[in-house]
Amino acid sequence: MAGLLSNFRNTMIVSFILAIIMVAGYMSHYGSTDAIFWQAVFRLLHTFFGILWIGLLYYFNFVQIRVMPAIPAELKPAVSKYIAPEALFWFRWAALATWVMGVVLAMNRGYLIEAFSLGATEGFSVPQHTMIGTGMWLATIMFINVWAFIWPNQKIALGLVEADADAKAKAGRTAMLFSRINTLLSVPMLVTMTMSQTIFG
């Protein structure tokens, strides 16, 4: 068992195999692979990628950004050359996968246009579309921030793109500010995502 758990790749392979077995069990007991079944699968994937994305956002803001100034200068390259690029890889692709699976889930449930219009297509008469749509827009802004502002500036700040010291410092601050915007938006976004499902179904 220790051999399995000491290898991250093998741990995740076994985890996904167990998850697929459980999904197959749900399919067997539900007795269909209709739209409701696929809605459950899409929600699973949306949640998984969302945990990965927001978990890394919180790691950056709760830990890395706050602790970096206290790290001795000779140790900082370990973070900037090894840990941060790896974390940013999973961070940006998890953001994309979360957003895509959210759109797919909304399409599957039949409210994509209604939610993205914040209920305007129905004269704002369906409050759940306004509420979930608000969360979808917050998540969309956060997703755009990752790809348009955080990642391009982090590439400069981490030295993955050639730049002088002033440009690196400016890029680092810009990436930090957009990361903080996403942190600010994350809790209201989570409120709409979780409470809409519970209150409105």
C-alpha positions as CSV (number, residue, x, y, z in Angstrom):
1,M,0.0,0.0,0.0
2,A,2.8,2.4,0.8
3,G,4.3,1.8,-2.7
4,L,1.0,2.8,-4.2
5,L,0.5,5.9,-2.1
6,S,4.1,7.1,-2.5
7,N,3.5,7.4,-6.3
8,F,1.2,10.3,-7.0
9,R,0.3,9.1,-10.6
10,N,-0.6,5.6,-9.4
11,T,-2.6,7.0,-6.5
12,M,-4.7,9.1,-8.9
13,I,-5.1,6.2,-11.4
14,V,-6.5,4.0,-8.6
15,S,-8.7,6.9,-7.4
16,F,-10.2,7.4,-10.9
17,I,-10.7,3.6,-11.3
18,L,-12.7,3.5,-8.0
19,A,-14.6,6.6,-9.1
20,I,-15.5,5.0,-12.5
21,I,-16.7,1.9,-10.7
22,M,-18.9,4.0,-8.5
23,V,-20.3,5.9,-11.5
24,A,-21.0,2.6,-13.1
25,G,-22.9,1.6,-9.9
26,Y,-25.0,4.7,-10.1
27,M,-25.7,4.0,-13.8
28,S,-26.7,0.4,-13.0
29,H,-29.1,1.3,-10.2
30,Y,-30.5,4.3,-12.1
31,G,-31.0,2.0,-15.1
32,S,-30.5,4.7,-17.8
33,T,-27.9,6.9,-19.4
34,D,-30.4,9.7,-20.1
35,A,-29.9,13.4,-19.7
36,I,-30.3,13.2,-15.9
37,F,-27.5,10.6,-15.6
38,W,-25.2,12.8,-17.8
39,Q,-26.1,15.8,-15.7
40,A,-24.8,13.9,-12.6
41,V,-21.6,13.1,-14.5
42,F,-21.1,16.7,-15.7
43,R,-21.8,18.0,-12.1
44,L,-19.2,15.5,-10.8
45,L,-16.6,16.8,-13.3
46,H,-17.5,20.4,-12.8
47,T,-17.1,20.0,-9.0
48,F,-13.8,18.1,-9.3
49,F,-12.2,20.6,-11.6
50,G,-13.6,23.5,-9.5
51,I,-12.1,22.1,-6.3
52,L,-8.7,21.8,-8.1
53,W,-9.0,25.4,-9.4
54,I,-10.2,27.1,-6.3
55,G,-8.0,25.0,-4.1
56,L,-5.0,26.3,-5.9
57,L,-6.3,29.8,-5.9
58,Y,-6.6,29.6,-2.1
59,Y,-3.1,28.0,-1.9
60,F,-1.7,31.0,-3.8
61,N,-3.5,33.6,-1.7
62,F,-3.7,31.9,1.8
63,V,-0.1,30.6,1.6
64,Q,2.3,31.4,-1.2
65,I,1.7,35.1,-1.7
66,R,1.6,35.8,2.1
67,V,4.7,33.7,3.0
68,M,7.0,34.6,0.0
69,P,8.3,37.8,1.6
70,A,9.5,35.9,4.7
71,I,11.3,33.2,2.7
72,P,15.1,33.8,2.6
73,A,16.3,35.1,-0.8
74,E,18.4,32.0,-1.5
75,L,15.4,29.7,-1.0
76,K,12.9,31.7,-3.2
77,P,14.1,30.1,-6.5
78,A,12.8,26.8,-5.2
79,V,9.3,28.3,-5.2
80,S,9.5,30.4,-8.3
81,K,11.3,27.8,-10.5
82,Y,9.7,24.6,-9.4
83,I,6.6,24.9,-7.2
84,A,4.8,28.0,-8.8
85,P,5.1,26.9,-12.5
86,E,3.7,23.4,-11.6
87,A,0.9,24.9,-9.5
88,L,0.1,27.4,-12.3
89,F,-0.1,24.6,-14.9
90,W,-2.9,22.8,-12.9
91,F,-4.4,26.1,-11.9
92,R,-5.0,27.5,-15.4
93,W,-6.2,24.2,-16.9
94,A,-8.5,23.4,-14.0
95,A,-10.0,26.9,-14.5
96,L,-10.7,26.1,-18.2
97,A,-12.1,22.6,-17.4
98,T,-14.3,24.0,-14.6
99,W,-15.7,26.7,-16.9
100,V,-16.3,24.3,-19.8
101,M,-18.0,21.7,-17.6
102,G,-20.1,24.5,-16.0
103,V,-21.3,25.5,-19.5
104,V,-22.0,21.9,-20.5
105,L,-23.9,21.3,-17.3
106,A,-26.0,24.5,-17.8
107,M,-26.7,23.3,-21.4
108,N,-27.7,19.9,-20.2
109,R,-30.1,21.4,-17.7
110,G,-31.5,23.7,-20.4
111,Y,-30.9,27.1,-18.8
112,L,-27.6,28.3,-20.4
113,I,-29.0,31.3,-22.3
114,E,-31.5,32.1,-19.5
115,A,-28.7,32.1,-16.9
116,F,-26.1,34.0,-18.9
117,S,-28.7,36.7,-19.6
118,L,-29.3,36.8,-15.8
119,G,-32.9,35.9,-16.5
120,A,-33.5,38.8,-18.9
121,T,-34.8,36.5,-21.6
122,E,-37.7,35.7,-19.3
123,G,-38.3,39.2,-18.0
124,F,-36.4,38.4,-14.8
125,S,-39.4,36.2,-13.7
126,V,-37.3,33.1,-12.8
127,P,-35.1,34.0,-9.8
128,Q,-33.0,30.9,-10.0
129,H,-31.7,31.8,-13.4
130,T,-30.7,35.3,-12.1
131,M,-29.0,33.8,-9.1
132,I,-27.1,30.9,-10.9
133,G,-26.4,33.3,-13.8
134,T,-24.7,35.7,-11.4
135,G,-22.5,32.9,-10.2
136,M,-21.8,31.9,-13.8
137,W,-20.7,35.4,-14.6
138,L,-18.5,35.7,-11.6
139,A,-16.9,32.4,-12.6
140,T,-16.5,33.6,-16.2
141,I,-14.8,36.8,-15.0
142,M,-12.5,34.7,-12.8
143,F,-11.7,32.3,-15.7
144,I,-10.9,35.3,-18.0
145,N,-8.7,36.7,-15.2
146,V,-6.7,33.5,-15.0
147,W,-5.9,33.3,-18.8
148,A,-5.8,37.0,-19.7
149,F,-4.1,38.5,-16.7
150,I,-2.7,36.1,-14.1
151,W,-1.0,33.6,-16.3
152,P,0.6,36.0,-18.8
153,N,1.9,38.2,-15.9
154,Q,3.1,35.2,-13.9
155,K,5.2,34.0,-16.9
156,I,7.0,37.4,-16.8
157,A,7.3,37.5,-13.0
158,L,8.7,33.9,-12.8
159,G,11.2,34.5,-15.6
160,L,9.5,32.1,-18.0
161,V,9.5,35.1,-20.4
162,E,12.5,37.4,-20.8
163,A,12.1,40.7,-18.9
164,D,14.0,43.1,-16.8
165,A,13.7,43.4,-13.0
166,D,11.2,46.3,-13.2
167,A,9.0,44.5,-15.6
168,K,9.1,41.3,-13.5
169,A,8.1,43.3,-10.4
170,K,5.3,45.0,-12.2
171,A,4.0,41.7,-13.6
172,G,4.2,40.1,-10.2
173,R,2.1,42.8,-8.7
174,T,-0.4,42.7,-11.5
175,A,-0.8,38.9,-11.2
176,M,-1.2,39.2,-7.4
177,L,-3.9,41.9,-7.8
178,F,-5.9,39.8,-10.3
179,S,-5.5,36.7,-8.1
180,R,-6.9,38.7,-5.2
181,I,-9.8,39.8,-7.4
182,N,-10.5,36.2,-8.0
183,T,-10.2,35.4,-4.3
184,L,-12.7,38.3,-3.6
185,L,-15.1,36.9,-6.2
186,S,-14.7,33.3,-5.2
187,V,-16.9,33.2,-2.0
188,P,-19.9,35.1,-3.6
189,M,-19.5,32.7,-6.6
190,L,-19.6,29.7,-4.3
191,V,-22.7,31.0,-2.6
192,T,-24.6,31.1,-5.8
193,M,-23.4,27.8,-7.0
194,T,-24.2,25.9,-3.8
195,M,-27.3,27.7,-2.6
196,S,-28.9,27.8,-6.0
197,Q,-28.7,24.0,-6.3
198,T,-30.0,23.6,-2.7
199,I,-32.8,26.2,-2.8
200,F,-34.0,25.9,-6.4
201,G,-32.9,22.3,-7.2
